[in-house]
Amino acid sequence: MTKTLKFDEHDRDKVISEVESHLSVTLSRVGRYRKFLQDRAGKSYWIFGGYEDWHGIKAEMLKDEQKRSTDGVLVVAKRHRTSIDIFIGNLQPLIDNHRDLAHTQTGDYQFNVVIRGHAMTIKEISGLTLRKLGAPTEAGPAVDPKVAKIEAMLAKLSPAEQISLLEQLKREGAV
């Protein structure tokens, strides 16, 4: 009989530690949820992980997040036999478009991911892309040095700050 590989609490702890290290935050659980954490400022972090390309969200967890006023962070870890790839992005599009997710018989939600290079997308939510934690921001050696410098500065911003900046630039007609 073949043993089924499982993303366990040890794996989850590794992912949490990496997120804390890269983002310079300390995370703690929200309520009884293993996947729902927050930093000291109350910012939400949803952390999913597994060997498979689908993930489940408890309906109660979604309702709890909808009551919060912070811009949350979505973290999805893809476990391989000997490594874990961690992807990070803005949680709000998932919250705003939760009706597009698959529903289970118990009323919970599910989503599927696709990985291409250093990006992960959520199949059910158009435009929601997560970036691989620690991945280079340059597309290759042909990148204009000015663009590379701007990308490096943007990489230092949180996903919420990036979205806010983009919205501001759109309002000003810069993009």
C-alpha positions in Angstrom: 0.0 0.0 0.0 1.3 3.4 -1.0 1.4 6.1 1.7 -0.5 9.2 0.8 1.7 12.3 1.1 0.1 15.0 3.3 0.8 18.7 4.0 1.1 18.5 7.8 1.5 20.9 10.6 5.3 20.7 10.3 5.0 21.9 6.7 2.6 24.7 7.7 5.0 25.8 10.4 7.8 26.0 7.8 5.7 28.1 5.5 4.6 30.4 8.4 8.2 30.9 9.4 9.3 31.8 5.8 6.4 34.3 5.5 7.3 35.9 8.8 11.0 36.1 7.8 10.4 37.5 4.3 7.7 40.0 5.4 9.2 40.9 8.8 6.0 40.1 10.7 5.0 37.9 13.6 1.9 35.8 12.9 -0.7 34.2 15.3 -3.8 32.2 14.8 -7.2 33.8 14.5 -9.7 31.7 16.5 -9.5 28.0 15.9 -8.5 28.2 12.3 -5.1 26.7 11.2 -5.2 28.6 7.9 -6.3 32.1 9.3 -3.5 34.1 10.9 -2.9 37.8 11.7 0.1 40.0 12.4 0.4 42.3 15.3 -1.4 45.1 13.4 -4.4 42.8 12.9 -3.7 42.3 9.2 -5.1 38.9 7.9 -2.9 36.2 6.5 -4.6 33.2 4.9 -2.1 30.3 4.5 -3.0 27.3 2.4 -0.8 24.4 1.6 -0.7 21.0 0.0 0.6 18.6 -2.6 -2.6 19.0 -4.7 -3.7 22.0 -6.8 -7.0 22.6 -4.9 -7.6 24.2 -1.5 -10.7 24.5 0.8 -12.0 27.5 2.7 -14.4 27.1 5.6 -17.5 29.3 5.1 -17.1 30.6 8.7 -13.5 31.7 7.9 -14.8 33.7 5.0 -17.5 35.3 7.0 -15.0 36.3 9.8 -12.7 37.9 7.2 -15.5 39.9 5.6 -16.0 41.6 9.0 -12.4 42.7 9.1 -11.3 46.1 7.7 -7.6 45.2 6.9 -6.2 44.3 3.5 -5.2 40.7 3.9 -2.5 38.5 2.4 -3.1 35.3 0.6 -0.4 32.7 0.9 -0.5 29.3 -1.0 2.2 26.8 -0.6 2.8 24.0 -3.1 4.4 21.0 -1.4 6.7 18.8 -3.5 8.4 15.7 -2.3 11.6 17.6 -1.2 10.6 21.2 -1.3 7.9 23.8 -0.8 7.2 26.7 -3.2 5.4 29.6 -1.5 3.3 32.1 -3.4 1.9 35.3 -2.0 -0.7 37.9 -3.1 -3.6 40.1 -2.2 -6.5 38.3 -0.3 -9.2 40.8 -1.2 -9.9 39.5 -4.8 -10.6 36.1 -3.3 -13.0 37.6 -0.7 -14.7 39.8 -3.3 -15.2 37.0 -5.8 -15.9 34.1 -3.4 -19.2 33.4 -5.2 -17.2 32.3 -8.2 -15.6 29.5 -6.2 -16.8 25.9 -6.1 -19.2 25.1 -3.2 -19.1 21.9 -1.2 -22.1 20.1 0.2 -21.3 21.6 3.6 -21.4 25.1 2.3 -17.6 25.6 2.3 -15.6 26.8 -0.7 -12.8 25.4 -2.9 -10.4 26.9 -5.4 -7.8 25.5 -7.8 -4.4 26.8 -8.6 -2.1 26.8 -11.7 1.6 27.5 -11.5 3.6 29.0 -14.4 7.1 29.9 -13.5 7.2 32.3 -10.6 3.4 33.0 -10.7 0.4 31.2 -9.4 -3.1 31.9 -10.5 -6.5 31.0 -9.1 -8.5 29.3 -11.9 -11.8 30.5 -10.7 -10.8 34.2 -10.2 -9.6 36.1 -13.3 -6.8 38.4 -12.6 -5.8 37.0 -9.2 -2.1 36.2 -9.4 0.3 35.3 -6.6 4.0 35.8 -6.8 6.6 33.2 -5.7 8.1 34.3 -2.4 11.8 35.2 -3.0 11.5 35.0 -6.8 13.4 37.6 -8.9 11.2 40.4 -10.2 13.2 40.8 -13.5 11.9 39.1 -16.6 15.4 38.5 -17.9 18.6 40.2 -19.1 16.7 42.3 -21.7 14.9 44.3 -19.0 15.4 48.0 -19.1 17.5 49.0 -16.0 15.0 51.7 -15.1 12.2 49.1 -15.2 14.3 46.7 -13.1 14.9 49.5 -10.5 11.1 50.3 -10.3 10.3 46.6 -10.0 12.8 46.2 -7.2 11.1 49.1 -5.3 7.7 47.7 -5.9 8.8 44.3 -4.6 9.5 45.9 -1.2 5.8 47.0 -1.0 3.2 44.7 0.5 0.6 43.3 -1.9 -2.0 45.8 -0.5 0.5 48.7 -1.0 1.1 47.6 -4.6 -2.6 47.6 -5.4 -3.1 50.9 -3.7 -0.2 52.5 -5.7 -1.6 51.0 -9.0 -5.1 52.4 -8.2 -3.6 55.9 -7.4 -1.6 55.8 -10.7 -4.8 54.9 -12.6 -6.7 57.7 -11.0 -3.9 60.1 -12.1 -4.0 58.7 -15.6 -0.4 57.5 -15.4 -1.4 53.9 -16.5 
